[in-house]
């Protein structure tokens, strides 16, 4: 996997240090090229150290050290081309097909997906010519993908739109493009996704909950948005750090209790093509919530509990013939039999079973491993890195008419993409 990063002149160039380092540490081959203006903000030496490779500048453009034209060689080498920060000047050149330096020539000589991360002063960003260039470039060239700009305090002390997207947004998008090569195969679909845990309060302080963080659902939202889908994300309590990784384009609905999540999911379900229930909803709740904080001596013992309505079962009953519903099953031990039982009992189109008792998988981790159970057979073989599970490994295999696919240990974003890959192979619409 080869990622080429083009850096133009802008104070936001410092953020690209983290992007470069993160990708390189993950095993991605990273090459960096810098305009003359970019070198005024961060040195080429810094990026050489972070990428473990020499940095290309305009001084190398027609160097005798390169047997082939450098822009041709780099354009052919790259699987994904990231331009961050994208200045107003370079935006204008790209919109009109101009090429007067190594970076712009390399864009024209490449055919891979290009991820644009603009950064500039608010007044500059809002200028009519800049907006015209932005629309022209993005709407007329399908290999152009965009992240940001965001709103907030800028280096010039203005507050407004123009801030470059954060590395936590850019890196997942790069990884998505490496997986999909820019396919927008979910364009036109609306995905309703739940994530995180719910909290069922005993009093104003204490609650019944679980360790789910919401990472898996956010990865599902990122992957869907990167593939062109409209996303509605219904989530339980999230840390501020995780909130910042939710795609800006996604509709975000914050809830706390299972009752609130149930209402949000049911109210938005009718407009969704795919509904993904990755949230870890509490199974039990107190029969009553005490006002204020109860003294420890007054806590009921035993605590009266009642079951929480099964949200995904309700959604399944109400779904139309054009909708697809996907569940998640966090399991310990032999994960397949209980997941297969849930798939059939709740009439789901797919269920993702993941072992929460294995290292590097389950709640709170950046990675996951899973078995995807599909109610239908695949129209083609699983994607690279996946494997069919033989019938002998499936309990009640004689009655199971779908497909079971093992997804090896990897990032939750990768699992999200592999789920979508396989769902698209079973979808009839």
PEZI-V183576 format. One record per backbone hydrogen bond with DSSP energy under -0.5 kcal/mol. CO is the residue of the C=O (numbers start at 1). NH is the residue of the N-H. E is the energy in kcal/mol with one decimal. If there is no record, write none. Layout:
CO,NH,E ; CO,NH,E
This chain:
1,3,-0.5 ; 1,29,-2.5 ; 2,79,-2.4 ; 2,80,-1.4 ; 3,31,-2.2 ; 4,6,-0.5 ; 4,82,-3.2 ; 5,33,-2.6 ; 6,84,-2.2 ; 7,35,-2.2 ; 10,13,-2.0 ; 11,14,-1.5 ; 12,15,-1.7 ; 12,16,-0.6 ; 13,16,-1.0 ; 14,17,-1.1 ; 14,18,-0.5 ; 15,18,-0.6 ; 15,19,-1.3 ; 16,20,-2.8 ; 17,21,-2.5 ; 18,22,-2.7 ; 19,23,-2.1 ; 20,24,-2.3 ; 21,25,-2.5 ; 22,26,-1.2 ; 23,28,-2.2 ; 24,27,-1.5 ; 28,30,-0.6 ; 29,3,-3.1 ; 31,5,-2.9 ; 32,56,-2.7 ; 33,7,-2.3 ; 35,39,-1.3 ; 37,40,-1.4 ; 38,41,-1.8 ; 38,42,-1.7 ; 43,47,-1.2 ; 44,48,-2.2 ; 45,49,-2.2 ; 46,50,-2.0 ; 47,51,-2.4 ; 48,52,-1.2 ; 48,53,-1.2 ; 56,34,-2.5 ; 57,60,-1.8 ; 58,61,-1.0 ; 60,63,-1.7 ; 61,70,-0.8 ; 63,66,-1.3 ; 65,67,-0.6 ; 69,73,-2.3 ; 70,74,-2.8 ; 71,75,-1.9 ; 72,76,-2.2 ; 73,77,-1.7 ; 74,78,-1.9 ; 75,111,-0.6 ; 79,113,-0.7 ; 80,4,-2.7 ; 80,82,-0.5 ; 81,115,-2.9 ; 82,6,-3.8 ; 82,84,-0.6 ; 83,117,-2.3 ; 85,8,-1.2 ; 85,87,-0.7 ; 86,119,-1.9 ; 87,91,-2.4 ; 88,92,-2.2 ; 89,93,-1.8 ; 90,94,-2.6 ; 91,95,-2.4 ; 92,96,-1.2 ; 93,98,-2.8 ; 94,97,-1.0 ; 101,105,-2.1 ; 102,106,-2.1 ; 103,107,-1.9 ; 104,108,-1.7 ; 105,109,-1.6 ; 106,110,-0.5 ; 107,110,-1.1 ; 113,81,-2.5 ; 114,116,-0.6 ; 114,145,-3.2 ; 115,83,-2.8 ; 116,147,-2.2 ; 117,85,-0.6 ; 117,86,-1.9 ; 121,125,-2.7 ; 122,126,-2.1 ; 123,127,-0.5 ; 124,127,-1.1 ; 127,131,-2.4 ; 128,132,-2.4 ; 129,133,-2.6 ; 130,134,-2.4 ; 131,135,-2.5 ; 132,136,-2.6 ; 133,137,-2.6 ; 134,138,-2.3 ; 135,139,-2.7 ; 136,140,-1.3 ; 137,141,-0.8 ; 140,142,-0.5 ; 141,144,-1.7 ; 143,114,-3.2 ; 145,116,-3.3 ; 150,162,-2.1 ; 150,163,-2.0 ; 152,160,-2.5 ; 154,157,-2.1 ; 158,154,-3.4 ; 158,160,-0.5 ; 160,152,-1.8 ; 162,120,-2.1 ; 163,149,-0.6 ; 163,150,-3.2 ; 166,169,-2.1 ; 166,170,-2.1 ; 167,171,-2.7 ; 169,173,-1.3 ; 170,174,-2.4 ; 171,175,-2.3 ; 172,176,-2.3 ; 173,177,-2.5 ; 174,178,-2.1 ; 175,179,-1.4 ; 176,180,-2.9 ; 177,181,-2.5 ; 180,183,-1.1 ; 184,187,-1.5 ; 186,189,-2.0 ; 189,191,-0.5 ; 189,230,-2.8 ; 190,192,-0.5 ; 190,273,-2.5 ; 190,274,-1.6 ; 191,193,-0.6 ; 191,232,-2.6 ; 192,276,-3.1 ; 193,234,-3.1 ; 194,278,-1.2 ; 195,236,-1.9 ; 196,280,-2.7 ; 199,201,-0.7 ; 200,208,-2.7 ; 202,290,-2.5 ; 206,202,-2.7 ; 206,203,-1.3 ; 208,200,-2.4 ; 212,197,-0.5 ; 214,218,-2.1 ; 215,219,-2.3 ; 216,220,-2.2 ; 217,221,-2.2 ; 218,222,-2.8 ; 219,223,-2.6 ; 220,224,-2.1 ; 221,225,-2.5 ; 222,226,-2.7 ; 223,227,-1.1 ; 224,229,-2.6 ; 225,228,-1.6 ; 227,186,-2.3 ; 228,188,-0.7 ; 230,191,-3.1 ; 231,251,-2.7 ; 232,193,-2.9 ; 232,234,-0.6 ; 233,235,-0.6 ; 233,253,-3.1 ; 234,195,-2.0 ; 235,255,-2.8 ; 239,243,-2.3 ; 240,244,-1.7 ; 242,245,-1.5 ; 243,246,-1.4 ; 247,250,-1.4 ; 250,252,-0.5 ; 251,233,-3.5 ; 251,253,-0.5 ; 252,254,-0.5 ; 253,235,-2.5 ; 256,199,-2.7 ; 257,261,-2.2 ; 258,262,-2.8 ; 259,263,-2.1 ; 260,264,-2.2 ; 261,265,-2.6 ; 262,266,-2.5 ; 263,267,-2.0 ; 264,268,-1.2 ; 265,269,-1.0 ; 268,271,-0.8 ; 269,272,-1.5 ; 273,324,-2.2 ; 274,192,-2.5 ; 275,277,-0.6 ; 275,326,-3.0 ; 276,194,-2.4 ; 276,278,-1.1 ; 277,328,-0.9 ; 279,281,-1.1 ; 280,198,-0.9 ; 283,308,-2.2 ; 285,306,-2.5 ; 288,290,-0.5 ; 292,204,-2.5 ; 292,294,-0.5 ; 295,298,-1.8 ; 296,299,-1.2 ; 302,304,-0.6 ; 304,287,-1.7 ; 306,285,-2.2 ; 309,311,-1.0 ; 310,314,-1.7 ; 311,315,-2.4 ; 312,316,-2.1 ; 313,317,-1.9 ; 314,318,-1.7 ; 315,319,-0.9 ; 316,319,-0.5 ; 320,323,-1.2 ; 324,275,-2.9 ; 325,349,-2.5 ; 325,350,-1.2 ; 326,277,-3.0 ; 327,352,-2.3 ; 329,331,-0.7 ; 329,354,-2.1 ; 331,356,-2.5 ; 331,357,-0.6 ; 333,335,-1.0 ; 334,338,-0.6 ; 335,339,-1.2 ; 336,340,-3.0 ; 337,341,-2.2 ; 338,342,-2.0 ; 339,343,-2.5 ; 340,344,-1.9 ; 341,345,-2.8 ; 342,346,-2.4 ; 343,348,-2.1 ; 344,347,-0.8 ; 349,375,-2.4 ; 350,327,-2.4 ; 351,353,-0.7 ; 351,373,-2.9 ; 352,329,-3.0 ; 352,354,-0.6 ; 353,371,-2.4 ; 354,331,-2.2 ; 354,356,-0.6 ; 355,358,-0.7 ; 358,361,-1.2 ; 362,365,-1.2 ; 366,412,-1.9 ; 368,410,-2.3 ; 370,407,-3.1 ; 371,353,-2.8 ; 371,373,-0.6 ; 372,374,-0.6 ; 372,405,-2.6 ; 373,351,-2.2 ; 374,403,-1.4 ; 383,386,-1.9 ; 385,408,-0.8 ; 387,406,-3.1 ; 388,390,-0.6 ; 390,393,-1.6 ; 391,394,-1.7 ; 393,395,-0.5 ; 394,397,-1.0 ; 396,399,-1.3 ; 396,400,-0.9 ; 399,401,-0.6 ; 403,374,-3.2 ; 404,389,-2.3 ; 405,372,-3.1 ; 405,407,-0.5 ; 406,387,-1.3 ; 406,408,-0.6 ; 407,370,-1.9 ; 410,368,-3.1 ; 411,415,-2.0 ; 412,416,-2.2 ; 413,417,-2.2 ; 414,418,-2.3 ; 415,419,-2.3 ; 416,420,-2.2 ; 417,421,-2.8 ; 418,422,-1.9 ; 419,423,-2.4 ; 420,424,-2.4 ; 421,425,-0.9 ; 422,426,-0.6 ; 423,426,-1.1 ; 423,427,-1.3 ; 425,379,-0.9
